[in-house]
Amino acid sequence: MRLQELYIYCREVIEKYPELADEVMQHFALAEMECEDDASSEEHECELSYTDIEDLVAEYKSNTTAKR
């Protein structure tokens, strides 16, 4: 996964879960920063952010389901 693909994924998640917009974009910004600052592998950083966002969505779903 590349930054452009991660960005598209983030936009899709935000469209579906607007309440998570700030946190999702923080994960994207972190991946972007890590790629630029540390010369880290773009694919690796994007995969880490993707996984973190998936966990965020799962936690959000779990919490909203539990409140019903």
The first five atom37 places (N, CA, C, CB, O) and aatype in JSON, in Angstrom:
{
  "aatype": [12, 1, 10, 5, 6, 10, 18, 9, 18, 4, 1, 6, 19, 9, 6, 11, 18, 14, 6, 10, 0, 3, 6, 19, 12, 5, 8, 13, 0, 10, 0, 6, 12, 6, 4, 6, 3, 3, 0, 15, 15, 6, 6, 8, 6, 4, 6, 10, 15, 18, 16, 3, 9, 6, 3, 10, 19, 0, 6, 18, 11, 15, 2, 16, 16, 0, 11, 1],
  "atom_mask": [
    [1, 1, 1, 1, 1],
    [1, 1, 1, 1, 1],
    [1, 1, 1, 1, 1],
    [1, 1, 1, 1, 1],
    [1, 1, 1, 1, 1],
    [1, 1, 1, 1, 1],
    [1, 1, 1, 1, 1],
    [1, 1, 1, 1, 1],
    [1, 1, 1, 1, 1],
    [1, 1, 1, 1, 1],
    [1, 1, 1, 1, 1],
    [1, 1, 1, 1, 1],
    [1, 1, 1, 1, 1],
    [1, 1, 1, 1, 1],
    [1, 1, 1, 1, 1],
    [1, 1, 1, 1, 1],
    [1, 1, 1, 1, 1],
    [1, 1, 1, 1, 1],
    [1, 1, 1, 1, 1],
    [1, 1, 1, 1, 1],
    [1, 1, 1, 1, 1],
    [1, 1, 1, 1, 1],
    [1, 1, 1, 1, 1],
    [1, 1, 1, 1, 1],
    [1, 1, 1, 1, 1],
    [1, 1, 1, 1, 1],
    [1, 1, 1, 1, 1],
    [1, 1, 1, 1, 1],
    [1, 1, 1, 1, 1],
    [1, 1, 1, 1, 1],
    [1, 1, 1, 1, 1],
    [1, 1, 1, 1, 1],
    [1, 1, 1, 1, 1],
    [1, 1, 1, 1, 1],
    [1, 1, 1, 1, 1],
    [1, 1, 1, 1, 1],
    [1, 1, 1, 1, 1],
    [1, 1, 1, 1, 1],
    [1, 1, 1, 1, 1],
    [1, 1, 1, 1, 1],
    [1, 1, 1, 1, 1],
    [1, 1, 1, 1, 1],
    [1, 1, 1, 1, 1],
    [1, 1, 1, 1, 1],
    [1, 1, 1, 1, 1],
    [1, 1, 1, 1, 1],
    [1, 1, 1, 1, 1],
    [1, 1, 1, 1, 1],
    [1, 1, 1, 1, 1],
    [1, 1, 1, 1, 1],
    [1, 1, 1, 1, 1],
    [1, 1, 1, 1, 1],
    [1, 1, 1, 1, 1],
    [1, 1, 1, 1, 1],
    [1, 1, 1, 1, 1],
    [1, 1, 1, 1, 1],
    [1, 1, 1, 1, 1],
    [1, 1, 1, 1, 1],
    [1, 1, 1, 1, 1],
    [1, 1, 1, 1, 1],
    [1, 1, 1, 1, 1],
    [1, 1, 1, 1, 1],
    [1, 1, 1, 1, 1],
    [1, 1, 1, 1, 1],
    [1, 1, 1, 1, 1],
    [1, 1, 1, 1, 1],
    [1, 1, 1, 1, 1],
    [1, 1, 1, 1, 1]
  ],
  "atom_positions": [
    [[0.85, -1.18, 0.0], [0.0, 0.0, 0.0], [0.89, 1.23, 0.0], [-0.97, 0.0, 1.22], [1.91, 1.28, 0.69]],
    [[0.5, 2.21, -0.78], [1.22, 3.48, -0.88], [0.4, 4.58, -0.2], [1.5, 3.85, -2.38], [-0.76, 4.38, 0.15]],
    [[1.02, 5.74, -0.01], [0.33, 6.84, 0.66], [-0.95, 7.25, -0.06], [1.25, 8.04, 0.77], [-1.96, 7.55, 0.59]],
    [[-0.93, 7.26, -1.37], [-2.12, 7.63, -2.13], [-3.26, 6.64, -1.86], [-1.81, 7.7, -3.64], [-4.42, 7.04, -1.71]],
    [[-2.94, 5.37, -1.81], [-3.96, 4.36, -1.51], [-4.46, 4.49, -0.09], [-3.4, 2.96, -1.75], [-5.66, 4.34, 0.17]],
    [[-3.55, 4.77, 0.84], [-3.95, 4.96, 2.24], [-4.88, 6.17, 2.36], [-2.71, 5.14, 3.14], [-5.86, 6.13, 3.1]],
    [[-4.56, 7.23, 1.64], [-5.41, 8.43, 1.67], [-6.82, 8.11, 1.17], [-4.79, 9.55, 0.82], [-7.8, 8.53, 1.78]],
    [[-6.92, 7.38, 0.08], [-8.23, 6.99, -0.46], [-8.99, 6.15, 0.57], [-8.07, 6.21, -1.79], [-10.18, 6.35, 0.78]],
    [[-8.28, 5.22, 1.2], [-8.9, 4.39, 2.23], [-9.39, 5.26, 3.39], [-7.9, 3.32, 2.75], [-10.5, 5.06, 3.9]],
    [[-8.57, 6.22, 3.81], [-8.96, 7.11, 4.9], [-10.23, 7.89, 4.55], [-7.82, 8.09, 5.23], [-11.13, 8.01, 5.38]],
    [[-10.3, 8.4, 3.34], [-11.49, 9.14, 2.91], [-12.73, 8.24, 2.95], [-11.29, 9.72, 1.48], [-13.81, 8.68, 3.34]],
    [[-12.58, 6.99, 2.55], [-13.71, 6.05, 2.57], [-14.17, 5.79, 4.0], [-13.31, 4.72, 1.89], [-15.37, 5.75, 4.28]],
    [[-13.21, 5.61, 4.91], [-13.55, 5.37, 6.31], [-14.25, 6.6, 6.89], [-12.27, 5.03, 7.14], [-15.25, 6.47, 7.61]],
    [[-13.74, 7.78, 6.59], [-14.34, 9.02, 7.1], [-15.75, 9.21, 6.55], [-13.47, 10.23, 6.72], [-16.64, 9.68, 7.26]],
    [[-15.95, 8.84, 5.31], [-17.29, 8.95, 4.73], [-18.27, 8.04, 5.46], [-17.27, 8.6, 3.22], [-19.43, 8.4, 5.68]],
    [[-17.79, 6.87, 5.84], [-18.65, 5.9, 6.53], [-18.77, 6.2, 8.03], [-18.1, 4.49, 6.33], [-19.82, 5.98, 8.62]],
    [[-17.69, 6.7, 8.62], [-17.66, 6.99, 10.06], [-17.11, 8.4, 10.3], [-16.79, 5.93, 10.82], [-15.97, 8.55, 10.72]],
    [[-17.91, 9.42, 10.03], [-17.41, 10.8, 10.17], [-16.93, 11.14, 11.58], [-18.49, 11.77, 9.76], [-16.11, 12.04, 11.75]],
    [[-17.43, 10.44, 12.57], [-17.02, 10.7, 13.95], [-15.55, 10.38, 14.16], [-17.87, 9.88, 14.92], [-14.93, 10.87, 15.11]],
    [[-14.98, 9.57, 13.29], [-13.58, 9.15, 13.43], [-12.62, 9.97, 12.58], [-13.45, 7.69, 13.07], [-11.43, 9.65, 12.51]],
    [[-13.11, 11.01, 11.95], [-12.31, 11.76, 10.98], [-10.98, 12.25, 11.55], [-13.1, 12.95, 10.47], [-9.94, 12.06, 10.93]],
    [[-11.0, 12.86, 12.71], [-9.76, 13.41, 13.28], [-8.73, 12.31, 13.53], [-10.06, 14.15, 14.58], [-7.56, 12.45, 13.18]],
    [[-9.18, 11.24, 14.14], [-8.26, 10.15, 14.47], [-7.72, 9.47, 13.21], [-8.94, 9.13, 15.36], [-6.55, 9.12, 13.14]],
    [[-8.58, 9.27, 12.23], [-8.16, 8.64, 10.98], [-7.1, 9.49, 10.3], [-9.37, 8.41, 10.04], [-6.08, 8.98, 9.84]],
    [[-7.34, 10.79, 10.23], [-6.38, 11.67, 9.57], [-5.09, 11.81, 10.36], [-7.0, 13.03, 9.34], [-4.04, 12.09, 9.79]],
    [[-5.15, 11.64, 11.67], [-3.93, 11.64, 12.47], [-3.06, 10.44, 12.1], [-4.26, 11.6, 13.99], [-1.83, 10.55, 12.01]],
    [[-3.69, 9.3, 11.87], [-2.94, 8.1, 11.45], [-2.32, 8.32, 10.07], [-3.86, 6.86, 11.43], [-1.18, 7.93, 9.83]],
    [[-3.08, 8.95, 9.17], [-2.54, 9.24, 7.85], [-1.35, 10.2, 7.96], [-3.62, 9.83, 6.94], [-0.31, 9.97, 7.34]],
    [[-1.52, 11.25, 8.73], [-0.45, 12.25, 8.89], [0.81, 11.61, 9.48], [-0.93, 13.41, 9.78], [1.92, 11.95, 9.09]],
    [[0.62, 10.71, 10.41], [1.76, 10.03, 11.02], [2.5, 9.2, 9.98], [1.31, 9.14, 12.19], [3.73, 9.23, 9.91]],
    [[1.77, 8.46, 9.16], [2.4, 7.65, 8.12], [3.16, 8.54, 7.14], [1.35, 6.81, 7.36], [4.29, 8.23, 6.75]],
    [[2.54, 9.64, 6.77], [3.16, 10.57, 5.83], [4.45, 11.15, 6.43], [2.18, 11.7, 5.46], [5.47, 11.23, 5.75]],
    [[4.37, 11.55, 7.68], [5.52, 12.13, 8.36], [6.66, 11.11, 8.49], [5.11, 12.66, 9.73], [7.82, 11.44, 8.26]],
    [[6.31, 9.89, 8.87], [7.33, 8.85, 9.03], [8.04, 8.57, 7.71], [6.7, 7.57, 9.57], [9.25, 8.36, 7.68]],
    [[7.29, 8.58, 6.62], [7.89, 8.33, 5.31], [8.86, 9.45, 4.93], [6.8, 8.18, 4.23], [9.92, 9.19, 4.35]],
    [[8.49, 10.68, 5.25], [9.32, 11.83, 4.89], [10.5, 12.01, 5.83], [8.48, 13.09, 4.88], [11.63, 12.22, 5.38]],
    [[10.26, 11.93, 7.13], [11.29, 12.25, 8.11], [12.32, 11.15, 8.32], [10.65, 12.57, 9.42], [13.52, 11.4, 8.36]],
    [[11.85, 9.94, 8.44], [12.74, 8.84, 8.8], [13.19, 8.0, 7.61], [12.07, 7.96, 9.8], [13.92, 7.03, 7.76]],
    [[12.74, 8.38, 6.45], [13.02, 7.59, 5.24], [12.6, 6.13, 5.46], [14.54, 7.67, 4.88], [13.25, 5.21, 4.96]],
    [[11.52, 5.95, 6.2], [11.0, 4.61, 6.44], [10.34, 4.1, 5.18], [10.0, 4.61, 7.61], [10.01, 4.86, 4.27]],
    [[10.15, 2.81, 5.13], [9.48, 2.2, 4.0], [8.04, 2.7, 3.93], [9.52, 0.66, 4.11], [7.28, 2.57, 4.89]],
    [[7.68, 3.27, 2.8], [6.32, 3.8, 2.62], [5.29, 2.69, 2.79], [6.18, 4.47, 1.24], [4.27, 2.88, 3.45]],
    [[5.56, 1.56, 2.19], [4.6, 0.45, 2.3], [4.43, 0.0, 3.74], [5.07, -0.74, 1.44], [3.31, -0.27, 4.18]],
    [[5.55, -0.08, 4.47], [5.48, -0.52, 5.87], [4.68, 0.48, 6.71], [6.88, -0.69, 6.44], [3.81, 0.08, 7.48]],
    [[4.98, 1.76, 6.57], [4.28, 2.78, 7.35], [2.79, 2.81, 7.01], [4.9, 4.16, 7.1], [1.96, 2.99, 7.9]],
    [[2.46, 2.64, 5.74], [1.05, 2.63, 5.33], [0.32, 1.42, 5.89], [0.94, 2.64, 3.79], [-0.83, 1.52, 6.32]],
    [[0.99, 0.28, 5.89], [0.37, -0.92, 6.46], [0.13, -0.76, 7.96], [1.25, -2.16, 6.21], [-0.91, -1.18, 8.47]],
    [[1.08, -0.14, 8.65], [0.89, 0.1, 10.08], [-0.32, 1.01, 10.33], [2.16, 0.74, 10.69], [-1.15, 0.74, 11.2]],
    [[-0.42, 2.08, 9.56], [-1.54, 2.99, 9.71], [-2.85, 2.32, 9.33], [-1.33, 4.25, 8.86], [-3.87, 2.51, 10.0]],
    [[-2.83, 1.54, 8.27], [-4.03, 0.81, 7.84], [-4.52, -0.09, 8.97], [-3.74, -0.03, 6.57], [-5.71, -0.11, 9.28]],
    [[-3.61, -0.82, 9.57], [-3.97, -1.72, 10.68], [-4.52, -0.93, 11.87], [-2.76, -2.54, 11.12], [-5.51, -1.33, 12.48]],
    [[-3.88, 0.18, 12.19], [-4.36, 1.03, 13.29], [-5.76, 1.56, 13.02], [-3.39, 2.2, 13.53], [-6.6, 1.62, 13.92]],
    [[-6.02, 1.95, 11.78], [-7.35, 2.47, 11.42], [-8.38, 1.35, 11.48], [-7.33, 3.1, 10.02], [-9.5, 1.57, 11.94]],
    [[-8.01, 0.17, 11.01], [-8.93, -0.97, 11.11], [-9.29, -1.24, 12.58], [-8.29, -2.24, 10.47], [-10.45, -1.5, 12.9]],
    [[-8.3, -1.19, 13.45], [-8.54, -1.38, 14.89], [-9.44, -0.29, 15.44], [-7.21, -1.42, 15.65], [-10.33, -0.56, 16.25]],
    [[-9.21, 0.93, 15.02], [-10.03, 2.07, 15.44], [-11.49, 1.86, 15.05], [-9.49, 3.38, 14.84], [-12.4, 2.09, 15.85]],
    [[-11.71, 1.44, 13.82], [-13.08, 1.2, 13.33], [-13.72, 0.05, 14.1], [-13.07, 0.89, 11.82], [-14.88, 0.13, 14.48]],
    [[-12.97, -1.01, 14.32], [-13.5, -2.16, 15.06], [-13.9, -1.76, 16.47], [-12.47, -3.29, 15.1], [-14.94, -2.17, 16.97]],
    [[-13.06, -0.96, 17.12], [-13.36, -0.49, 18.47], [-14.6, 0.4, 18.46], [-12.15, 0.27, 19.07], [-15.46, 0.3, 19.33]],
    [[-14.69, 1.27, 17.47], [-15.84, 2.16, 17.34], [-17.13, 1.35, 17.15], [-15.65, 3.14, 16.17], [-18.14, 1.62, 17.79]],
    [[-17.07, 0.37, 16.28], [-18.24, -0.49, 16.04], [-18.64, -1.22, 17.31], [-17.96, -1.49, 14.9], [-19.82, -1.32, 17.64]],
    [[-17.65, -1.73, 18.01], [-17.91, -2.47, 19.24], [-18.57, -1.57, 20.28], [-16.61, -3.05, 19.8], [-19.52, -1.97, 20.95]],
    [[-18.06, -0.36, 20.41], [-18.61, 0.58, 21.4], [-20.01, 1.05, 21.03], [-17.69, 1.79, 21.54], [-20.86, 1.2, 21.91]],
    [[-20.27, 1.28, 19.75], [-21.6, 1.74, 19.36], [-22.61, 0.61, 19.43], [-21.57, 2.33, 17.93], [-23.79, 0.84, 19.72]],
    [[-22.16, -0.62, 19.18], [-23.06, -1.77, 19.3], [-23.39, -2.04, 20.76], [-22.42, -3.02, 18.66], [-24.53, -2.38, 21.08]],
    [[-22.42, -1.88, 21.65], [-22.63, -2.12, 23.08], [-23.59, -1.12, 23.69], [-21.31, -2.08, 23.81], [-24.26, -1.43, 24.67]],
    [[-23.68, 0.08, 23.13], [-24.54, 1.12, 23.68], [-25.99, 0.95, 23.27], [-24.05, 2.49, 23.25], [-26.88, 1.6, 23.83]],
    [[-26.25, 0.1, 22.33], [-27.63, -0.08, 21.86], [-28.44, -0.92, 22.77], [-27.66, -0.67, 20.5], [-29.62, -1.16, 22.51]]
  ]
}
